[in-house]
Amino acid sequence: MSDRTIWITGASSGIGEALAARFAQEGARLVLSARRESELERVAERCRNKGLRADQVLVLPLDVTDWSALPGAVQMVLNRFGHIDLLINNAGVSQRSLCVDTDMEVYRQLMEVDVMGQVALTKAVLPHMLERGAGHIAVTASVAGKVGAPLRTGYCAAKHAVMGFFDALRAEVEGQGVHVSTIVPGFIRTDIARNALSGNGQAFGQEDEDIAGGMDVNECAEVVVRGLNAKKREIPVGKGKEMAALWIKRVAPEALFRLAKART
């Protein structure tokens, strides 16, 4: 990834921050996007401490649900670095609430951020990559994009949609030089549970036992970077029992449904 331009959304914390730090070690030019500019500046400083020059890091605050701002953001990146080699759609929010207790506005927000925001930015970047006949688009999906889990009806719906969209996109553009990767994390130790939406839209604000016992986020980033370097189409990453669910869903779906029910 040396000297390649990599744009990471959701770069202010968690997997996005860990990926930025890891790519900084490889000498990549980085575009860091999220809503919290102060946190992006902190991550940018971390990347510079990994050896990047100031002109190799662009802090670009962005709300992926503001579709009108996306073409201008793409042009800003092109003006700065000339091209975009890899876009990692990593912005997202999770959920911790039963369906019966969840406001429809919460479902709308999950879809807007986790699905439509990823689609909109991808569409804004895609013409540039198709014109060059080169590029790589990745999205942070989830095991929840393949498996239904209680307290996550909206999140699972969003991540299933993400998997479907980017699998279909791959079929359309891979023959034109644009690679598409879906990143499929299990439980990774981040603040995803604390920041998840409760039924009324407020932050869940609690630690999640599964997340707390999950894979270290920097170890996760290492696996993802290796997968992206190898241009893997799908990159599962995790170490817990949730990863076995991907296999069980294929070979014994009824068994998986029973296991999911037992977690309610």
PyMOL commands that set and color helices and strands:
alter all, ss='L'
color gray80, all
select helices_A, chain A and resi 14-25+37-49+54-56+67-81+99-101+104-132+143-145+153-176+209-212+217-229+241-251+253-262
alter helices_A, ss='H'
color red, helices_A
select strands_A, chain A and resi 5-9+29-33+57-59+86-89+135-140+178-185+234-237
alter strands_A, ss='S'
color yellow, strands_A
deselect
rebuild
show_as cartoon
